[in-house]
Amino acid sequence: MDAQQLKEQALCIITVEEEYETTVVNAADILYIECKEYLTTVHLIDGQKVKSSFLLKRYEELLHDKAFKRVNYHTLVNGRHIKRTIFSKERRVVFIQATPIQVSRRRVAEVKKWIHA
């Protein structure tokens, strides 16, 4: 993740639409986005969780060039907030603040390259 991506991310504002409510969110304030079944949850830096009915794929397309990466089938992480990583035979984890997020076996090489870019 380079300086240009960080600068662009700071300027990126998206809307998260719930059933009857729209929340405006700065991409830099998103820790990670996870999808369980058909409900997507946007986890923010202030601890707030915003629910959305949009699929994770929509957020991935919207944020793919803003320092976000899909690390498994259910989770899109903000590289700016990765605090620690563990890549061993037994465990493949990135930590967003204190939250461990599993990296899928198929995405390990891609995620390692992305983190160290």
Secondary structure, DSSP 8 states (H G I E B T S, - for coil): --HHHHHHHHH-EEEEE-SS-EEEEEGGGEEEEEEETTEEEEEETTS-EEEESS-HHHHHHHHTTTTEEEEETTEEEEGGGEEEEEESSS-EEEEETTEEEE--GGGHHHHHHHHT-
